[in-house]
Amino acid sequence: MKAVRFTEWKTKPSLREVPRPKPAPGEVLLKVAGAGACHSDVAVYEQFDETTAGPQLAPEYTLGHETAGWIEEVGEGVLGLTKGDAYLVYGPIGCGHCAACSRGQDTYCENAAKTPFLASGLGKDGGMAEYMTVPARNLVPLGDADPVAAAPLADAGLTPYHAIKLALHKLQGGGKTALVIGLGGLGQIAVQILKATTAATVIATDMKPEAMALAASRGAVTVEGGEGQADRIRELTEGRGVDAVFDFVGLTPTIQLAQKVVGKQGRITVVGIAGGPVSWDFYSNPYEAELTNTYWGTIEELHELAALYRAGHIEVDVTRFSLDDALLAYEHLENGTLLGRAVVVPHLDDATTASLQALADRMPAGV
């Protein structure tokens, strides 16, 4: 079968022929419906090497940690799963027995330094292939929802969902405001999650007019970048400042913007991994305002997010690529020429048929 392989540090991935895997006990073989291309993949093959990344990320393996697909085969001991059913893959894989893993929070596994890999697609063969193996425990049901468009939810959806859920106590009650900085794939999903789970006024900002327009169509109040940006945001809060800020960029200027507009007892969550440094001091920080970061999310939260998706509360903006064009998808990702997420579709005909059937199933009778 074909797969997109990360073969060497600071080297672009390549499309190669590899054997079709077999599910081990407790695993399933998944026929991949869609695999999202993520900036984390680009960081792995462009920026990291053996001195900056742990051995868990060392090549060679198949990329793709945002995956959805259909069950093709089950391994020994797997019960209750039916061939052909669609599932989303929870990517992180921890030790399975520490306190964090027992909560479904494999991202914060206490034994991560000793595990052989970090996640499907990050050390372990992932979804940029025709088939992949997945621990049965890591499957989240999609029902009749489109698995191709769902694929980015495994990271681009779960990451903002986790960040927002941790900040919900700041957004309870009337008159609350939330700010989304950066309206790429994660930011657009964040706007929708905030609208679906809170009564807060959602403010959104980006440098791209088309991204701002899309966020506005989803109920956000948009503020363009440039001079006076912070003042305009504070005006929307009647001078009180924002209750919860979510920065999906993470550059120094975007974090500084968050610091300028956050209100007393507010919360800034830096989600973007650009790594921009900022300064902090007691006198310039609003009283009890928090500045924190976060990473991915739990499998329980992915179940909750999938439920929102199945109910139609979240739409994922995707551009589809065939597996043969997967490297082109990464090229677009590197160049920033896509609005939303790039999804590689290894079985285009099957995915199209399933998508059309899912649409037909949702249509009212007689239409």
C-alpha positions, 0 to 999 in steps of 0.5 A, a space after each residue: 500500500 502507499 504511505 507518506 513516510 517521514 524517513 530522515 530528520 530535516 528531510 521532506 516526507 516521501 510517498 512510498 510503498 509499504 506492507 499493509 499492516 495487521 492488527 495486533 491483539 486489542 487493535 483494529 485495522 482502519 481503512 483510512 477515510 481522511 488524514 489531516 495535514 498539520 503544522 506539527 508534521 512540518 515542525 517534525 520533518 523541518 525543524 527537529 533533529 535528534 538533539 531537539 526531539 526525543 527518541 519517540 519522534 525519530 524516523 522512520 514512520 508514516 505521518 498523519 495524527 488527524 485521522 478518521 476511517 472505517 473498520 476493516 478488520 479487528 484484532 484478537 480480543 476486540 469486541 463490539 466493533 463492526 466492519 464498515 463503521 466510521 470512527 475518529 482516531 484519538 492520536 495520543 498513546 501513553 503508557 496506559 497505566 499512570 494517573 494521567 492516562 487513566 483520565 484519558 489524558 495520554 498527552 500528559 502521560 507521566 511515563 512519556 519519556 519511556 514510551 516508544 512513541 507519542 501518538 499515531 503519526 508521531 512516532 507510530 505509523 499514522 493515517 497518511 496511508 491506505 490503512 493503519 492500525 489503531 488501539 481499539 480504545 482510541 476509536 471515537 464513533 462518528 455514526 453517519 457523519 462524514 469521516 473525511 471532513 471529521 479527520 481534522 477534529 482529532 487535533 485541529 478540533 480537539 486542541 481548541 476544545 480542550 483549551 476552551 473547556 478549561 476556560 469555561 468558568 471564565 465565560 459563565 453567565 451573561 455579558 462575557 467575551 471571548 477573543 480568538 486570535 488567528 483564524 486558520 483551521 483551529 481558530 475557525 473551529 474555536 469560534 464555532 465551539 465557543 458559539 455552541 457551548 457558551 453565551 459569550 460574545 465571540 470576538 475574532 481577529 486575523 490579518 486575512 480578510 477572507 478568514 475574518 469574513 468566514 468567522 463573521 458568518 459564524 457569528 463572530 464580531 471581527 476586528 482587523 489587525 493593525 494600528 488601534 487593534 487593541 483599542 477596538 477590542 477593548 471598546 467591544 468589552 466597554 473597557 473591561 477587557 476580555 474574559 478569555 483569550 485564545 491565541 492560536 498563533 503564539 508569536 510575540 505580537 499576538 501574545 502581547 495583544 492578548 496581554 493588552 486586552 485581557 481583563 481583570 481575572 481573565 485568562 489568556 491561553 496560548 495554543 499556537 506553537 510559534 514559541 514567541 517570548 513575552 515579558 510579564 510584571 506585576 504592575 502591567 498585568 491585570 489583577 489575577 489575570 492568568 497566562 497559560 498554555 495547553 496541549 491537545 486534549 483527552 479522549 473523553 473530550 474528543 467524544 464530546 467534540 464528535 457529538 457536537 460534530 454529529 449534531 451539526 454544530 461544527 463545520 470543518 473547512 477542508 481541501 481534499 487531496 488524493 494520496 498521490 497528491 499528499 506531498 502537494 498538501 504539505 507544500 500548501 501547508 508550508 506556504 500558507 495558501 489554504 484556508 482551513 485544513 488539508 485532508 488527504 483522502 486515500 480512497 477517493 471513490 469510497 469516501 465520495 460515496 460515503 459522503 453522499 450517502 451520509 448527506 442522503 441519510 440526513 435529508 428529510 423524507 421525500 426530498 
